[in-house]
Structure formats: structure tokens, C-alpha cells
Amino acid sequence: MTDPGVPVVIVHVHYADVWADMAREIATAFDRPFGLVITCRDDGIALAEVRSPHLVFARRLRTENRGRDVLPFLHALREMGDGFELGLKLHTKRSKHRADGEDWRRYMMDSLLGGEGGTPAALRLMERDHELGLVAPLAHLLPLEGRIALNRRAMRRVADRMDIPLDFEELTRKRFAAGSMFWFRRKALRPFAKTVLDDLFPKEKGQLDGTAAHAVERLFALVCERSGYWVTAAEALPDLLAAPQLDAATRTALTESAVARTSNPFALPISRFWGRHPYLLLAAHHAYVRTPRPVWRIARQLLRRFTLDR
């Protein structure tokens, strides 16, 4: 095993062609030692190499195609154990249900890998402040309010398994790292490595919400905070790095200020519609799982046009 001080990039690769682009981006982002762990459903799939003289190790773990990128990440956390301290969680996000899925992935990756001197800015801050547990992508530390309805039951199951008390009224005032990509401190996510959640993840059927993967995505930041660490987003990094010292009040003020003035260009008007009408969202979800896919695609296009007009 390598030096625990070497950051590790953990990537779930579902789309090999997307990974080829990501491998090049990762190679150019680091001018210092780093490690790589790839989770993939099939050992036989040919994957692009990360061609960098700074790559000190590369490891590939075979994982079942279940739980999207989340369950493979939990497997990687358990497999790596205490062999590293800081990590970057990525995945070959394509979001085929959206026309801008590729742009969305690049937007998040650019904000997480961006920095000066061959060290991503998020990594610089995490090495400076050992109480920082997670850094979300630019404009992706989003409110949980309006994003719990379909995931309440799954979040409860995951939290109960991990012995984490959940107050859903309190959760509506919290934020989560949307998109499931972020820098993290291993100790901040240790509860996920200590708990086996595999049986809570259903088989993949193209679910858009309401699964254990969506529940865990909404709990990553909360678990960090419950573990005694703080959470921020990429838009706050310049101010945080420029601050002469970071006490709790300064961290909160700079993070909240940066998040408040940064809009997410990938948030659809329909998302705001669902946030205002959670019961309609529940009804639409049940209709989705029972409706033939061609019919649902037409209905979704009509609904999106309706909400855009409003």
C-alpha cells in the first residue's frame, strides 16, 4: 500500500468511452503523487490508462452493476481500509435521461480538479484544514428541502442500519452533495465503511429516484457533519483559501455566502415544480414505475414543456 498521505481518486466506470476522456482530465490535474482505484462491473472491459508520471498506483475492483456509482464506492472504501486519508469520488456520469448529461459531468469534474500548481484547490484546503470532511462540486451543495419526498423510506432504512437518528424536519434545513462527486476525508465517511448496506440496494431498473443509492447520496454530507467534520462547496474555495484562519463561524459564513450567490446551470425548472408539489412528485413516481417506457418519455416531455411555460 502507498503512503496514506497520497490522495486517491476513486472512480466508478460504467461507460468506458466516457472514462477515456476522464482519464486524460485526471492525468493533467495532478503534478504530485496520487493513486487511482477503478470500480467496474467486468474485469474484461478494456479501459484507458491514466498516463501520468505522478500516478503511484492503480487498482481495479470488480463490482456488481447495482447501486449505480454509490454501492461500488462503499465497496472501495471498505477494500482500501486505512490505506489513505483523502479521496476524490468520481463516476462516468452520462445521465442519459438528459440531453446535457456530458456537459453536466464535465462541469462538476472541472470544479473538483481545478487548482494551481498541479494540486486541486479542494485538496489544498483539505490538507490545510483537517476538520474539512467533504467538498462538493461547484453549485452542487444543494438544499435537501424538496429532495427528500421519494427518498424518505430509503433514507430511513440506511440510517437505521447505520444507527444514525434522522429528523426529517431538521434535514430540510441541511444540504447534500448533488451529483455524487466530491472530495472527501476517509475518517469523515468511516460509518459507511463500517456498515454493510448491500442488501438495501435493489437491482438496476433505470430508477430515477427513491433507491438506496439516492438515499446515501443525500446522507454523505450529513454523515460527515455527524462525524465532527464540516462541509463546503467548490465555489467557496477561493475565499476559504484566502482566509488567514478558519474558525467555525468563518467557515460557515464563507460557505453560505458563496453558495447563496452561485446558481446551478443544470437545475431544471421542473425540479422547482416538484419541490413546490411533493405529493405530485410521489404520484408521478408511482406512475413512472408502472408505465411503459415509451409512454412515460412522451409524458415527461409534455410535463417539462408545461413547467417551462410556467
C-alpha positions in Angstrom: 0.0 0.0 0.0 1.1 3.5 -0.7 1.7 6.4 1.7 -1.6 7.3 3.4 -0.8 10.9 2.6 -1.2 10.3 -1.1 -4.7 11.3 -2.3 -6.7 8.6 -4.0 -9.1 9.1 -6.9 -11.9 6.5 -6.7 -13.9 6.2 -10.0 -16.8 4.0 -10.9 -16.6 3.3 -14.6 -19.8 2.2 -16.2 -19.2 3.9 -19.6 -15.7 3.0 -21.0 -15.8 5.8 -23.6 -16.6 8.4 -21.0 -13.8 7.1 -18.9 -11.3 7.7 -21.8 -12.0 11.4 -21.5 -11.9 11.4 -17.7 -8.6 9.6 -17.7 -7.0 12.4 -19.6 -8.5 15.1 -17.4 -7.2 13.3 -14.2 -3.8 12.9 -15.7 -3.4 16.6 -16.3 -4.9 17.7 -13.0 -2.1 16.4 -10.7 1.5 17.5 -10.6 2.1 15.5 -7.4 1.7 11.8 -6.3 -1.8 10.3 -6.4 -3.4 6.9 -6.5 -6.3 5.5 -8.5 -9.0 3.0 -7.8 -11.4 2.0 -10.5 -14.6 0.0 -9.8 -16.1 -1.7 -12.8 -18.6 -4.4 -13.4 -16.4 -6.5 -15.7 -12.7 -7.3 -15.5 -12.6 -7.9 -19.2 -13.6 -4.4 -20.3 -10.6 -2.6 -21.8 -10.2 0.8 -20.1 -8.0 3.7 -20.9 -4.9 4.3 -18.7 -4.2 7.4 -16.7 -0.9 8.3 -18.3 0.8 10.4 -15.6 4.3 10.1 -14.1 2.7 11.1 -10.8 0.4 8.1 -10.6 1.9 5.9 -7.8 -0.6 3.0 -8.0 -3.7 2.0 -10.0 -6.1 -0.7 -8.7 -9.2 -2.2 -10.3 -12.0 -3.7 -8.3 -14.8 -5.8 -9.9 -18.2 -4.7 -8.6 -21.7 -5.8 -9.4 -23.8 -3.4 -11.6 -26.0 -2.4 -8.7 -26.3 0.7 -6.7 -25.1 2.9 -9.6 -21.8 4.5 -8.5 -22.7 4.5 -4.8 -22.5 0.9 -3.8 -19.2 0.3 -5.7 -17.8 3.4 -3.8 -18.8 1.9 -0.5 -17.1 -1.4 -1.5 -13.9 0.6 -2.4 -14.0 2.4 1.0 -14.1 -1.0 2.8 -11.5 -2.5 0.5 -9.0 0.3 0.9 -9.3 0.5 4.6 -6.9 2.8 6.3 -4.6 3.0 3.4 -5.4 6.6 2.5 -6.7 9.8 4.1 -8.1 12.0 1.3 -10.0 10.9 -1.7 -11.9 12.1 -4.7 -15.1 10.3 -5.7 -16.0 10.4 -9.4 -18.0 8.4 -11.8 -18.7 8.2 -15.6 -21.9 10.2 -15.3 -23.8 10.3 -18.5 -27.4 10.9 -17.3 -28.9 9.5 -20.5 -32.4 10.9 -19.5 -30.9 14.4 -20.1 -29.5 16.0 -23.2 -26.9 17.8 -21.3 -25.5 14.9 -19.3 -22.0 15.0 -20.7 -21.7 18.8 -20.0 -23.0 18.2 -16.5 -20.3 15.7 -15.7 -17.5 18.0 -17.1 -18.8 20.9 -15.2 -18.6 19.0 -11.9 -15.2 17.5 -12.7 -13.6 20.8 -13.7 -14.6 22.4 -10.4 -13.2 19.4 -8.4 -10.0 19.1 -10.3 -9.3 22.8 -10.8 -6.4 24.5 -9.0 -2.9 25.9 -9.2 0.5 24.3 -9.2 -0.8 20.8 -10.0 -2.8 20.5 -6.8 -6.6 20.8 -7.0 -7.9 23.7 -4.8 -10.2 21.4 -2.8 -7.2 19.1 -2.0 -5.1 22.1 -0.9 -7.8 23.2 1.6 -8.4 19.7 2.9 -4.7 19.3 3.6 -4.7 22.7 5.4 -7.8 22.1 7.4 -8.0 18.6 8.9 -11.6 19.2 10.0 -12.9 19.6 6.5 -14.7 16.4 5.6 -16.3 17.0 2.1 -16.1 19.4 -0.8 -19.0 19.3 -3.2 -18.7 20.4 -6.9 -19.4 24.0 -8.0 -23.1 24.9 -7.4 -23.9 21.3 -6.2 -24.2 21.7 -2.4 -27.9 21.8 -2.7 -30.7 22.1 -0.1 -32.4 18.8 0.9 -35.7 20.6 1.1 -37.9 19.4 -1.8 -35.5 16.5 -2.5 -36.5 14.0 0.2 -40.0 13.0 -0.6 -39.2 10.0 -2.8 -36.2 9.0 -0.7 -37.7 9.2 2.8 -38.2 5.5 3.2 -34.8 4.6 1.7 -33.0 7.2 3.8 -34.7 5.8 6.9 -33.6 2.2 6.1 -30.0 3.3 5.5 -29.9 5.5 8.6 -31.4 2.8 10.8 -28.8 0.3 9.6 -26.0 2.8 10.5 -27.6 3.7 13.8 -27.9 7.4 12.7 -31.0 9.2 14.1 -32.9 11.1 11.4 -35.1 14.1 12.0 -36.7 14.9 8.6 -37.7 18.4 9.7 -34.1 19.1 10.5 -33.0 17.6 7.2 -35.0 20.1 5.2 -32.5 22.7 6.5 -29.5 20.7 5.5 -27.6 20.4 2.2 -26.2 17.5 0.2 -23.6 17.0 -2.5 -25.7 16.5 -5.6 -24.3 14.5 -8.5 -22.5 12.1 -6.2 -19.0 13.5 -6.9 -16.9 15.1 -4.2 -13.6 15.3 -2.4 -13.8 13.6 1.0 -11.8 12.7 4.1 -11.9 8.9 4.8 -12.5 9.3 8.5 -15.5 11.6 7.9 -17.2 8.7 5.9 -16.0 5.9 8.2 -19.5 5.0 9.2 -20.2 3.9 5.6 -17.1 1.7 5.6 -18.1 0.1 8.9 -21.6 -0.8 7.8 -22.7 -3.4 5.2 -25.6 -1.9 3.3 -25.5 -4.2 0.2 -28.9 -5.8 0.7 -30.6 -2.4 0.7 -29.7 -1.7 -2.9 -32.2 -3.1 -5.5 -31.3 -4.4 -8.9 -30.9 -1.7 -11.6 -34.1 -1.0 -13.5 -33.4 2.6 -14.6 -34.8 4.1 -11.4 -34.5 7.9 -11.4 -35.1 8.3 -7.6 -36.1 6.6 -4.4 -33.4 3.9 -4.2 -30.7 3.3 -1.6 -28.2 4.9 -4.0 -30.2 8.1 -3.9 -30.6 7.9 -0.2 -26.9 7.5 0.5 -26.2 10.4 -1.9 -28.3 12.6 0.4 -26.6 11.3 3.5 -22.9 11.7 2.6 -22.7 15.3 3.8 -24.8 14.6 6.9 -22.6 11.7 8.0 -19.6 13.9 7.6 -21.1 16.5 9.9 -22.3 13.9 12.4 -18.7 12.6 12.4 -17.5 16.0 13.5 -16.3 17.4 10.2 -17.6 20.4 8.1 -18.7 20.5 4.5 -18.3 23.1 1.8 -18.5 23.5 -2.0 -16.1 24.5 -4.8 -17.5 28.0 -5.2 -16.3 28.8 -1.6 -12.7 27.6 -2.1 -11.1 30.9 -3.2 -12.5 32.8 -0.1 -11.7 29.9 2.2 -8.1 29.5 1.0 -7.6 33.3 1.2 -8.8 33.5 4.8 -5.9 33.9 7.4 -7.6 31.4 9.7 -10.8 29.3 9.6 -12.8 29.1 12.7 -16.2 27.5 12.7 -18.0 30.9 12.2 -15.8 31.9 9.3 -16.2 28.5 7.6 -20.0 28.7 7.8 -20.2 32.4 6.7 -17.9 32.0 3.7 -19.5 28.8 2.6 -23.1 30.1 2.9 -22.2 33.3 1.2 -20.6 31.6 -1.8 -23.4 29.0 -2.1 -26.1 31.7 -2.0 -24.6 33.7 -4.9 -23.9 30.7 -7.1 -26.7 29.3 -9.3 -26.7 25.8 -10.7 -27.0 25.9 -14.5 -28.2 22.3 -14.7 -31.2 22.7 -12.3 -34.3 22.3 -14.5 -37.5 24.4 -13.9 -39.3 21.1 -13.5 -37.2 20.5 -10.3 -38.5 23.6 -8.8 -42.0 22.5 -9.8 -41.6 19.2 -8.0 -40.2 21.0 -4.9 -43.4 23.0 -4.7 -45.6 20.0 -5.2 -44.1 17.0 -3.4 -47.3 15.0 -3.5 -47.5 15.3 -7.2 -43.9 14.1 -7.3 -44.9 11.0 -5.4 -47.8 10.3 -7.7 -45.6 10.8 -10.8 -43.0 8.4 -9.4 -45.6 5.7 -8.9 -46.9 6.3 -12.4 -43.3 6.1 -13.8 -42.6 2.7 -12.3 -45.9 1.3 -13.7 -45.9 2.9 -17.1 -44.3 1.5 -20.3 -41.1 3.5 -21.0 -42.2 4.9 -24.4 -45.4 6.3 -22.9 -43.5 7.8 -20.0 -41.0 9.5 -22.2 -43.8 11.3 -24.1 -45.5 12.3 -20.8 -42.2 13.6 -19.3 -41.6 15.8 -22.4 -45.1 17.2 -22.2 -44.8 17.9 -18.4 -41.4 19.6 -18.9 -42.8 21.8 -21.6 -45.7 22.7 -19.3 -43.4 23.6 -16.4 -41.1 25.6 -18.6 -44.0 27.7 -19.9 -44.9 28.5 -16.3 
